[in-house]
Amino acid sequence: MSDQSFEKALAELENIVDKMEKGGLALNDSLALFEKGVKLARFLREELGKAEKKIDILLKDEKGEIKEVPYELTEEEEKMPKKQEAPDSDDNNSLPF
């Protein structure tokens, strides 16, 4: 799965979720899709972790300490509709897999 891009993996996971939400699948098909979805979710989480580490490295100052850099939205981003966020959970890092 390492040869797959983040964007393709995310699209594939979204497709799996859509199929499973629609229902009507045989048990074996549902289990196969669930297993693939778990693998994709793990891959995506790993890729996000790598990106976060790269960002931390890029934001370190001369002393090796991470300095906060405020993120400012571009005009285009400000015009984009906001996505509805899921309610906060006790542990944002907890996935069932």
DRENDO-1510 file (C-alpha; in Angstrom, 1 decimal, always signed):
<recs>
REC; n; res; u; v; w
REC; 1; MET; +0.0; +0.0; +0.0 .
REC; 2; SER; +3.0; +2.3; +0.3 .
REC; 3; ASP; +3.0; +2.9; -3.4 .
REC; 4; GLN; -0.5; +4.4; -3.1 .
REC; 5; SER; -0.9; +8.2; -2.7 .
REC; 6; PHE; -2.7; +9.6; +0.3 .
REC; 7; GLU; -5.4; +11.2; -1.9 .
REC; 8; LYS; -6.2; +7.9; -3.7 .
REC; 9; ALA; -6.2; +6.0; -0.4 .
REC; 10; LEU; -8.6; +8.5; +1.1 .
REC; 11; ALA; -10.9; +8.4; -1.9 .
REC; 12; GLU; -10.9; +4.6; -1.7 .
REC; 13; LEU; -11.8; +4.6; +2.0 .
REC; 14; GLU; -14.6; +7.1; +1.4 .
REC; 15; ASN; -15.9; +4.8; -1.4 .
REC; 16; ILE; -15.8; +1.8; +1.0 .
REC; 17; VAL; -17.7; +3.8; +3.7 .
REC; 18; ASP; -20.3; +4.8; +1.1 .
REC; 19; LYS; -20.8; +1.1; +0.0 .
REC; 20; MET; -21.1; -0.1; +3.6 .
REC; 21; GLU; -23.5; +2.7; +4.6 .
REC; 22; LYS; -25.8; +1.8; +1.7 .
REC; 23; GLY; -26.0; -1.8; +3.0 .
REC; 24; GLY; -27.3; -4.7; +1.1 .
REC; 25; LEU; -23.9; -6.4; +1.0 .
REC; 26; ALA; -23.3; -10.1; +1.8 .
REC; 27; LEU; -21.6; -10.7; +5.2 .
REC; 28; ASN; -18.3; -11.8; +3.5 .
REC; 29; ASP; -18.3; -8.8; +1.2 .
REC; 30; SER; -18.9; -6.5; +4.2 .
REC; 31; LEU; -16.1; -8.1; +6.2 .
REC; 32; ALA; -13.7; -7.8; +3.2 .
REC; 33; LEU; -14.5; -4.2; +2.7 .
REC; 34; PHE; -14.2; -3.5; +6.5 .
REC; 35; GLU; -10.7; -5.2; +6.5 .
REC; 36; LYS; -9.6; -3.1; +3.5 .
REC; 37; GLY; -11.0; +0.0; +5.2 .
REC; 38; VAL; -9.0; -0.7; +8.3 .
REC; 39; LYS; -5.8; -1.1; +6.3 .
REC; 40; LEU; -6.5; +2.1; +4.5 .
REC; 41; ALA; -7.2; +4.0; +7.7 .
REC; 42; ARG; -4.0; +2.8; +9.2 .
REC; 43; PHE; -2.0; +3.8; +6.1 .
REC; 44; LEU; -3.7; +7.2; +6.2 .
REC; 45; ARG; -2.9; +7.7; +9.8 .
REC; 46; GLU; +0.7; +6.7; +9.3 .
REC; 47; GLU; +1.0; +9.2; +6.3 .
REC; 48; LEU; -0.4; +12.0; +8.4 .
REC; 49; GLY; +2.0; +11.2; +11.2 .
REC; 50; LYS; +4.9; +11.4; +8.7 .
REC; 51; ALA; +3.7; +14.7; +7.5 .
REC; 52; GLU; +3.3; +16.1; +11.0 .
REC; 53; LYS; +6.9; +15.1; +11.8 .
REC; 54; LYS; +8.1; +16.9; +8.7 .
REC; 55; ILE; +6.2; +20.0; +9.7 .
REC; 56; ASP; +7.7; +19.8; +13.2 .
REC; 57; ILE; +11.2; +19.7; +11.7 .
REC; 58; LEU; +10.5; +22.6; +9.4 .
REC; 59; LEU; +9.2; +24.7; +12.2 .
REC; 60; LYS; +12.2; +24.2; +14.6 .
REC; 61; ASP; +14.3; +27.2; +15.3 .
REC; 62; GLU; +18.1; +27.4; +15.7 .
REC; 63; LYS; +18.0; +25.9; +19.2 .
REC; 64; GLY; +16.0; +22.9; +18.0 .
REC; 65; GLU; +12.8; +24.1; +19.7 .
REC; 66; ILE; +9.5; +24.2; +17.8 .
REC; 67; LYS; +8.3; +27.7; +17.4 .
REC; 68; GLU; +4.6; +28.3; +16.8 .
REC; 69; VAL; +3.8; +29.9; +13.5 .
REC; 70; PRO; +0.2; +31.1; +13.2 .
REC; 71; TYR; -1.7; +29.8; +10.1 .
REC; 72; GLU; -3.5; +32.5; +8.2 .
REC; 73; LEU; -6.2; +31.6; +5.7 .
REC; 74; THR; -6.0; +32.8; +2.2 .
REC; 75; GLU; -8.9; +34.7; +0.6 .
REC; 76; GLU; -9.9; +31.5; -1.3 .
REC; 77; GLU; -9.9; +29.4; +1.9 .
REC; 78; GLU; -12.0; +31.9; +3.7 .
REC; 79; LYS; -14.7; +31.7; +1.0 .
REC; 80; MET; -14.9; +27.9; +1.1 .
REC; 81; PRO; -17.8; +26.5; +3.0 .
REC; 82; LYS; -16.8; +25.0; +6.3 .
REC; 83; LYS; -17.1; +21.2; +6.9 .
REC; 84; GLN; -19.3; +20.1; +9.7 .
REC; 85; GLU; -17.1; +18.7; +12.4 .
REC; 86; ALA; -17.8; +15.6; +14.4 .
REC; 87; PRO; -18.5; +16.0; +18.1 .
REC; 88; ASP; -15.4; +15.9; +20.2 .
REC; 89; SER; -14.6; +12.5; +21.8 .
REC; 90; ASP; -12.6; +11.9; +24.9 .
REC; 91; ASP; -9.6; +10.7; +22.9 .
REC; 92; ASN; -9.3; +12.1; +19.3 .
REC; 93; ASN; -6.5; +9.5; +18.6 .
REC; 94; SER; -8.6; +6.5; +19.4 .
REC; 95; LEU; -9.7; +4.4; +16.4 .
REC; 96; PRO; -11.4; +1.1; +16.8 .
REC; 97; PHE; -8.5; -0.5; +14.8 .
</recs>
